[in-house]
């Protein structure tokens, strides 16, 4: 086995690692989309209008915190 300094994954396992990474990226994007969809349906107003037209910073911070929270959960699941 030839080890390249700084390379953590051996070249033999690179394809499986790449596939696993792409699966988790896909699942992460689905979770982010579902979280935004739930927020958009749960609010009695248009989220897009509030953020883009009315410049509602508080709503943007809440949505960003949901996305960051989901990202932390997904990262912890990937890390094991």
C-alpha positions as CSV (number, residue, x, y, z in Angstrom):
1,X,0.0,0.0,0.0
2,X,1.4,3.3,-1.1
3,X,0.6,6.2,1.4
4,X,0.7,9.7,0.2
5,X,1.4,12.2,3.1
6,X,-1.7,14.1,4.0
7,X,-4.1,11.7,2.3
8,X,-6.3,10.1,4.9
9,X,-8.2,7.7,2.6
10,X,-6.3,5.0,0.8
11,X,-6.7,5.2,-2.9
12,X,-8.4,1.8,-2.9
13,X,-11.3,3.1,-0.7
14,X,-11.7,6.4,-2.5
15,X,-14.7,5.3,-4.7
16,X,-16.7,4.1,-1.7
17,X,-15.9,7.2,0.3
18,X,-16.9,9.4,-2.6
19,X,-20.2,7.5,-3.0
20,X,-20.9,7.7,0.7
21,X,-20.2,11.5,0.7
22,X,-22.5,12.0,-2.3
23,X,-25.3,10.1,-0.5
24,X,-24.9,12.2,2.6
25,X,-24.9,15.4,0.5
26,X,-28.1,14.3,-1.1
27,X,-29.7,13.5,2.2
28,X,-28.6,16.8,3.7
29,X,-30.1,18.8,0.8
30,X,-33.4,16.9,1.2
31,X,-33.4,17.6,5.0
32,X,-32.7,21.3,4.3
33,X,-35.5,21.5,1.8
34,X,-37.9,19.8,4.1
35,X,-37.0,22.1,7.0
36,X,-37.5,25.2,4.8
37,X,-40.8,23.7,3.5
38,X,-42.1,23.1,7.0
39,X,-41.2,26.6,8.1
40,X,-42.8,28.1,5.0
41,X,-46.0,26.1,5.5
42,X,-46.1,26.8,9.3
43,X,-46.0,30.6,8.9
44,X,-49.1,32.5,8.1
45,X,-47.2,34.9,5.8
46,X,-44.9,34.5,2.8
47,X,-41.3,33.8,4.0
48,X,-39.9,34.9,0.7
49,X,-41.7,38.2,0.7
50,X,-40.7,38.9,4.3
51,X,-37.0,38.3,3.7
52,X,-36.6,39.7,0.2
53,X,-39.0,42.6,0.1
54,X,-39.5,43.6,3.7
55,X,-35.9,42.8,4.8
56,X,-37.0,40.9,7.9
57,X,-33.7,40.1,9.4
58,X,-35.1,38.3,12.4
59,X,-36.9,35.8,10.2
60,X,-33.7,35.3,8.2
61,X,-31.8,34.6,11.4
62,X,-34.4,32.0,12.5
63,X,-34.3,30.2,9.2
64,X,-30.5,30.3,9.2
65,X,-30.4,28.8,12.7
66,X,-32.7,25.9,11.5
67,X,-30.4,25.3,8.6
68,X,-27.3,25.4,10.8
69,X,-28.9,23.1,13.4
70,X,-29.8,20.6,10.7
71,X,-26.2,20.8,9.3
72,X,-24.8,20.0,12.8
73,X,-27.0,17.0,13.2
74,X,-26.1,15.7,9.7
75,X,-22.4,16.3,10.3
76,X,-22.6,14.4,13.6
77,X,-24.4,11.5,11.8
78,X,-21.7,11.4,9.2
79,X,-18.9,11.6,11.7
80,X,-20.4,8.8,13.7
